[in-house]
Structure formats: structure tokens, C-alpha cells
Amino acid sequence: MIPVRNGAAFVEEAIASALAQEERDAEIVVVDNASTDFTADVVRAFNDPRLRYIRNDHDLGMVGNWNRCIELAAGEFITLLHHDDRWLPGFLARARRLFDAYPKAEVVYGGCRIVDTGGRLLRLHQPFPELHVWTGERELEVLIRGNYIYCPTVVYRASALKRVGGFNPRLKLAPDWELLLRLALVGSVFIYDPEPMSEYYERDDSVHAIIDGELRTGEEHIVALLGIARELAQTGEKIQAAYAETLNLWANREVPVALDEFMNLRLVNAARHFFLAYQAAGSLRRVIRKVRRAMRKRGRNRIRSRG
């Protein structure tokens, strides 16, 4: 599944990488989220019976379009390829072999090549050195500390996605991380393959750069983190405690996680206090007011200390 909105400049590469996969029975569906550019023309230029093009009547939002992809998927497995990324050769075949070898697995993910606009390798993302098969509980212990799983490397068993209800539309940011956490919480088995499975493009106007930029906007970032915390809090005290500990570790820079690349220390610390205040107050609106007052007071104290 290739969700896209106004991706005419990049979607051709994504589609070509999907059609080049060895899995000849794979269905490639481009789900156009009411693009206003010439995305449709780019897609229709391909002449391949495996490729389908579906256009939404109106903009469903990023998460809404991802869930639309899940609704439209007809196969046993589902994977999302952002319109500005590409799969490496053999990706789908390798994922299928892993699912065949471990029939109880519900999530496969792997390494990723981070490249620039010219396709030059910036770094290789391999969160673990060797292949492993982990229970949901084991994956959760590590994944709750930060999202190290790149979306275009993930293949889900369709039944698992539909069991947990897909992506959470209430979350503007990090919906893929929250979905993976929920899958781990319900006991899904995860397989990790260190071999690079996709290329993740770093561009100022990429889907990822936009999301990362929004994560730097202060209060929006805090609310995003709390959105995940609030959802996880419904699963019990054990997860609440684990999440609070995670934010504490982030604040003290004791855990090297991918999220640290775009997390500001002050915001992480504020998010930690925000989460703990939410536990105590139980009201998101009251907590937002408390955090705003605390941040204003902290700013006044800094001014006095400099004076």
C-alpha cells in the first residue's frame, strides 16, 4: 500500500521499487489522499496489472489515509510504503520467508538505509546486530523507550492490524509507534532482520521531515507524547510505570534512542512532568494549564537569574 498526498515529484520511484519486487502476486495499491498536484498522472503512466490507483474524495488526513489503506488491503500481509521512500530489491520475498519460517509472527521489520536527495547513503539504521524473534512482551520492554522501527521496513499480518483497530486517528504524531506498542501489548510476535529493507529519504519537504518539524513545536510535541501515554495508561499500571520511567530516562539522557535525534531536552523533561501530572490530575485540560504555568514561571526565573 502506498499512501500519498501531493507526492507527484517522488511517488514514481516508490511505485517502481514496489513493482520491482520478486513477489509477483503482490498487489500494489496507491491510495491518493485527494492530491491537488499531478500525482494521478504519474501513477496512471505505469502499465502493470498489479498496480491499482484509488483516490479519496476528500483529504482524510495522514493517519486517516493510512487506515484507508488497511481497509482496502485484501491480502494476508500489509505494508505501507510512504510516497517518498522506496523498497530495496527482495524486501517482500524476504519478509514472506520470515513469516513462513515463524508462522506465529505478526510483525516483521528490518534495517534501513537513510539516504539524501541524491540517493547517497547518510547512515545505516540497524537497531540490533542480529536477527531475532521476540514475544510482544520482550519487544515492548525495548520499544517503549523509543521508536527504532522505520515504517517502510514493516510488514504486518493483516489479521493483527484489524484485531487492534489500525492506527489511532486521535494521534497527530507518532501513530506508527503507538500502533506497534499496541501490537506488542496484545502479544504479537515480532521478527527483526538486520538486513536493510528500504531506503528512507531525508528531505526538507518529506513526510518524515514534516512530522519531525512538528515534533519540535513545543506544546504540540508534549501533547503527542501524552496522547500515547494516555492510550497506554488504559492497559494498566505496569505500562504507566514503564512509560513514566522511560520519560525520566530520556530527560536524563540515559537511553540512546532514535527519537533523541529530534527531541529537545527541555521538551522531554516537560513531557515527563506532564505525564506525571496527568496521572495525578486525570484531566488533560487541567494538566495543559499547569504545564503552561510551570513553563512561564521557569522562563521568569531564568530572566531573574540572568539579571
N, C-alpha and C positions, 0 to 999 in steps of 0.2 A: 504494500500500500504506500502510495506517495502523496501525502497531503501537501497542498501548495496554495499559496495566495500571492499573486503578483510575482511569480518566480520565472518569468519568461527568459531572463538572462542566464539562468542556471539549470533549469529543470531538464534541459536536453541531455546534459551529462548524467544526471541522476537516472533518467529513463534508460539511456544507453547502457549504463552499468548494470541495471536490473535485467535488461533483455540479454545481456552477455552471460548471464549465469548458466551453469550447466543443467540446472533443473528445468527441463523443457516443459514440464506440466505446470510450472508456476504461473499463476495469474497475476499480472501487473496492473494495478488499478490506480490511476491518477485521480485524486479527489480534489477538484478545484473549488476553493472556498470563495466563490464569487469574485474572481480576479477581474481587475479593470485594465490589465495590460493585454498583451497578445499571447498569453500562456496557452490558450486553446489552440492557436495556430501552430505553435511549436509541437504540441502533443499530437495533433492530427497529421503532422508531417511524417510520423512514423507509420510504417505499413507492416504491422505484425499482429497476427490474430490473438496473441497473448495479452495485448495491451488494450485496456478499457479506459475510457475517459468519462467521468461523471462530474457535473458542475452543480454546486449548490445554488439554489435560487437567491439566497442572501448570505451574508457573512455570519457564520456560526461562531466566530472567534477561534483562536488556535486550538484550545482544548476541545471545543465542540466539534471541530473538523476531525481531530484525532479520533474522537468517539464515533463520528460518522464513518470513518474508515473501518472501525471494528464492526459496526453494524453491517457494512457492505461485504465484509470478508466472508467467503464461502468455504475456504479450505480448512484443513486441520491445524495449520500454523499461521500466525500473523506476525508480520514485522513491518515497522514504519521506517521509511527512508525519507528524511527531510529533503525538500527540493534542492537544497544547496549542499548536499553531501553525495557520496557515491559508495557503492559496494565494491569490494575488491573481488577479483575472479575466484570462484569456488566457495563463496560465502554461504549460499543457500545449501549447496551439497554438503559442506562440512557440518552445518547445523543439523541437517537431516540425519547424517551419520551418527551424530551425538545423541539425538533423540532416539534413534533406533537402538543404539547401544545401551541407553538408560531410559527405558520406556516409562518410568515413573516421573521423569523430569518434566517440568512445565516451563522452565525459562532457560534459554541458552544465551550467553553473552561472551564477548571476547575483547581482544586487544584492538587498538585503533591507531591509525596514522593521522597525526594532526598536521595539516598542510596549509601553506599560504595560498594567495590568489594565483600564483604561478604553478601550483602543484608541488612546490618544493617542501620537503619534509622539515617541519619545525621540531617535532619531538614524537617519540613513540610512547603511546599510553598503554602500559601493561601493569595493571594494579597488583597482579600476583605473577610469580615467575613460572608456575607450573599449572597444568590442567587440574581442576578439582571438581568434585561433585559434592555439594553441600546441602544439608537439610535447610529448610526455611529458618529454623531457629539459629543455626550456625551463621547463615548469611546475614540475618538480622543483627547479630552481635557486632558485625563489622559495618554493614550498610547504614545503620542508624547514625554512625559517626560522620557520614558524608557520602554523597553520591559519586561513586567512582565508575559507574556504568554508563557508557555513552549510548544514547538512544539508537543510532543506526547500526549498532552491533547486536541488538537484542532481537531474539526470535521467541515469541510466546506461543504456548499451546492455546489455541482459540478457546477451548473449554474453560481454561483457567481465567482468562480475561473476562469472559462472560459471567463466570461464577462470582467474581469480585466487583463486577459492575463497570469495568473500564476505568478511564481517567476521571478524576474528581473535578467536575466543572466549577466547583466553588474556589478552586485554587488557580490564581492567575500565574503563579510561578512554581517551578519545580513539580509539576504534576506527574512527570515520569518517575521521579524519585519516590513520591508518595505512593504511586501505584506499585512499584517494586517492593516497598516496605509492606504494603498490604498483602501482596502475594507471599512474602516471607512469613508474615504473621499468620496466614491461613495454612502454612505448612508446605508451600510449593517447593519442590526440589530444584536447585539452581546448578547449572553446569557452566564452568568458566573455561574458555580456551584462550591461551595467551597469544595465539597467532592473530595478527591484525585481520580484522574482518571488514573494515570500512575505512574510508577517508573522510575526515571531519574538517571542513574548511573553516578557517578563521578569516572572516571578512568583517569590515565595519558595519556592513548592512545585512549580515547573515542573520538567520533565525536565532542562532546562538548568541551573537553579539548584541542583538536587541534585548534578549532575555537577560544577559549578563549586565547590560547597561541599566535595565530596570531594577536589577538587584542592588544597584548602587544608589538608589534614590531614597535611602533612609527609611522613612516610616513604611513605605511600600515593602521594603525588604523585611522589616520586622514583622509586618502583618503576614507576609508569605511564610516565614518560619513558623509563626504561631498558628497559621492555618493547618500546617502539617501536624504540629503539636496537638492542636485541638482534636484533629481527626484521630490521632494515635491515642490520645487520652481516653477515648471511648473503649479501648481494648483492655484497659486495666492498669492497676498501679505499677506493675512491673515495667511497662512501657513508658509510663510517665516518668518514673525514676531514671530510666535509661536515657530518655531524651534530655532531662534536666542535667544529668551528668555529662552528656555529650556537649551541650552548650557551654557548660563550665570548662570542659577540656579545650573547646575552641577558643574560649575567651583567654585562657592561659597559654594558648599556642602549644599545647602538649600533643596534639594529634595532627600529623601532616596529611591533609585530605585535599582532593582536587578543588573542593569548594573554597578553600582558603585563597585560591588564585584571584578570586574577585570578591572576597568578603572583607569588609573593613573591620578592624579590631573593635572600634568603638560601637559599631552596629551589632557585632556579635555579642558583646558584653551587654548592650541594651536588650538584645533579644533574650539573653539568659534571664535577666531580671524581669522582662516582660512575661516570659513563660512562668516563672515562679509566682509572679503577681497574679497571673491568670488562674493558677491553681488555687491561690488563696481567695481571690475575689469572685471567680466564676463568671464574671461579666466582661466580655470583650470591650464594650464601650467604656466601662469604668477604668479598665486597665489602660486603654489608649490615653485617657485623660491623665492617669497617674504617670505614665511614661513621658508624656509631653511636659508635665510639670517638672518631673525629675530632670529632663534634658535641659529645660530652660534654667533651672536652678544651677545645674552643673556648669552651664555656659556663663551665668553671672558670677559664679565662684571663680572661674578661670580668669574673667576680666579683673576681678578684685585682686587676685594673686599676682597678675601681671602689673597692676597699678602700683 
